[in-house]
Amino acid sequence: MSGKAMRHLNVQIITVTACILAFVSISAFGKKLSVSVGWTKPPYVIEKMNSGFELELVKAVYKRMGHHLEFVYVPFGRSNKLINAGKVDAALTMTQKMDVKGLHLSDPYIVYQNAAISLKGRGIDLQSIEALRHHSIVGFQNASIVLGRNYKLAVEQSPLYLELPDQRTQVEMLLKGKVDVVVMDINIFNYLSREFIGRSHMDNVDIHRLFPSSPYKMAFSDPKLRDIFNKQLVDFKKSEEFQDLIKEYEFIQ
């Protein structure tokens, strides 16, 4: 083969290689990816605005990855089914306790913190879960299942115990003095109390951190996408953009 023909062949190889790399780059980055997410849970998820602290955090990380997200809202507990069926690329708010066989979990990207919350004026001192039995309580739906056996035993002895699906009602009942304690996530209470009275009510309540925190992960069908997410998550949490997000939602860590 002549030198001219060899140079022509090399140019063709370089061109084809560049096209392949460009295709791979477009395929791996810049895609619109679908992510399943549970229904509204402000300030984490605000479905009507397609926003919330959790969603904005994930969108920011994916933007750094070069992707755009499309959220698919589903009842809690169905996210893993969608991703296992290949109907979404990833799923939010997952743990090892769910059916994640065959999926690839990220590092924890968000932490929920349930607590017992009481008004300062009541002077309620809660040093243990067992101490809840002396007080009227409103918990979130399925709290007696989620928060474990000790909690279930304590609230069974409470003079009044309710579980409500509408957490706004929980906040209202506490602020109006209708119950001694509400059991819910700290940031959900903070957000809903601002919505109820127009400002944060955190200075007027005691936060009793009786329960362990709940870190959540993302589930991916593609381990490479998971690995990129983990790297970009670390970088994002070191950024000013992350601090701005915390300030915007008055998020308590």
N, C-alpha and C positions, 0 to 999 in steps of 0.2 A: 504494500500500500504506500502510495506517495506521501510526502510530507504534507502537501496541500489537502489530500483526502483525509489524512489523519487529523489535521487541524479542524476540518469541517465536521468530522465525526465527534471530536471533543466538544465542539460548540453545540452540536446536537445533544450530546449527553448532558452538558451543563444546563441547557435549556429545559430538557425533560426533567432533570433533577429539580431545577428551580420551580417548575410547574407542580411537581409532586409535593415539594415542601410547602408551596403556597396553598395547595389544596388541603394538606394536613393541617396547616396553620388555621385556615378558615374553618375546617371541620372541628378542630379542637378548641378554637377560641372564637369569640364573637358570635356564638350560637345563642339562640333563645332557648333557655332550658326551663322545663316545668318542674315546680316544686310543690308538693302537697303540704298544706298547713291547716291546723284546726281552726274552728270558728272563732269569732271575735272574743278577745281576752285582753282588753286595754289595761296597761299601755303597751303590752307585748305585741298584740295583734289587733288592728282596727280595720275590720274587713271593708266597711263602707268607704274608707279612704285608701284602701290598699296600702296601709301604712302601719306604724307602730314601732316601738323600739326594736323588737326582735326582727321584724321584716326589714327595717332600715339598715340594721347591722348586717344582715345577710346580703341585702342588695349591694351595700358598699363593698363587701368582700368579693362578691361576684363581679362587680365592676372592675376591680383590680385584676381579676382573672380574665377579663375581656368578655364577659358574658352578660346577657340580659335575662331577667327572670320573669316567668309567668307563674303567678300563684294560683293553685287549685285548692279551693276551700272545701274541706270535708269534715264530718263529725270526728271527734277525738277517737282514736283507736282504728281508724280506717286508713291512715296514711301508709302504714306498712303493707296493707293489702294492695294499694295502688302501685307502689314501687315494686313489689314482688310480681305484680302482673305486667310490669313494663309500661304502665300508663303515665308515669312521671319519672323524671331523671333523679330526683332526690326527695327527701322527706324531712320536715322539721320536727323538733321536739321529740326525739327518739331516745330510748335507753336500751340497755341490754336485756331488760325485763320483758321487752316486747318481742314479737316474732321477727327477728332480724337475721334469721338464717340465710346465708348466701349474700347478705348485704355487707357494706363496708361503712363502719361508723367513724365519724370524724372525732377530733378532740372536742371536749366540751366547748360550746360557743356561747352558751347563756346559762345562768343559774337562777332558778326560782327559789324564793325563801318564804315558806309558810311560817306564820307566827301567831301567837295569841295577842290580841290588841285590846287595850282597855283605856277608858278615859282617866286622865290624871286625877281628876276630882274624886274618883271612886277610891283611890288609895289601894288598889288591888295589887297584891304581891304574889306572883306566881314563880315559885322556884322549881317546880316540877310539873310534869304532865298530870300527875295524880291530883294536884291541887285544883285542877279545873272542876273537879266534882262538886265544889262548894258554890259554883257560880252558874248563872244563866248564860247560855252560849248559843251563838248562831254560827254554824260552820258552812263551808262551801259544799256543794253537792258531792256525795261519796267521800267526804272527809273521814268518816269513821272506817272506811275501807283503806283509803290511801295512807292515813297517818299511823296505822299500826294498832296492835292489840292494846297497848297501855292507854292510848287515847280512847279507844272504843270502850274500854272498861270504865274510864273516868267519866265520860259523857253519859254513860248509862245511869250513873248515880247523880247526875246534875239535876237541879230542881226544874230546869227548862233547857231542852236541847232541840234545835231545829237545824236542818240542812236545806239551803236554798240554792236553786240554780242561778238566780239573779243576784249577783254580788253587789249591785247598787243598793238593793234592799238591805243587805247585811250592813253596809256603811250607814245607811239612814237609821237603822234600828239602834246602832251604837251611838251615833251622834245625838239622837233624840232621847237617849237614856233608857231605851226599852229593854236592853240586855246589858249584862256586865261585860261580856267579852265577845269579840268576833274572831274567828279563826280563818285566816286567808293570807294570801301572798302580800308581803309588805308593799311592793310597788303597785299592785292592783289597788290596795287600800289608798295609797297616796294619790294615785291618779283619780280615783272615783271620789275621794273626799274633796279634791279641788273642783271637780265637776259639780259636786253637791252644794258647796258653799262659796265657790269662786276663788278659793285659795287653799294651799296645803294646810292640812290639819295635824301634821306630824308633831308640832310643838305641844299639842294638847293631849297627846296620847302616850301611853307607855307600851313599848314593844317588848314582849316576852318571847325570846327566841328559844322556844322549847323543842323545836323540831329541826332535824338536820336539813341542810340545803339540798336542793335537787338540781344537779347539773344535767343539762340535756345536750344531745349530739345531733348531727345531721346524718342521715343514712343515704348512701350513694350506691347506685348499681355499678358504677365505674370506679375502681380503686385509684386510678390515676387522677381522676377529678377530685376524689377525696384528698389525695396527697397535696394537690395544688391548693385546695381550700384551706387545709391546715396551715400551710406556709403563709398564705395571704392573711389568714385570720390573726396570726401572731403579729405580723407587720401592722395590720389595721389597728389592733388594740394598743399599739405604741404610738399611734398617730394623734394629731390634734383633732382630726375629724371625729375620732371616737370620743374624745373628751367633749367635743361640741354636741355630739349625740346624747351623751349623758346629761349635759346641762339642759338641752332642749326638752327632754322628758323628765327632768328632775329625778333621774334614776338613782335609787339607793342600792349600793353594792354591798 
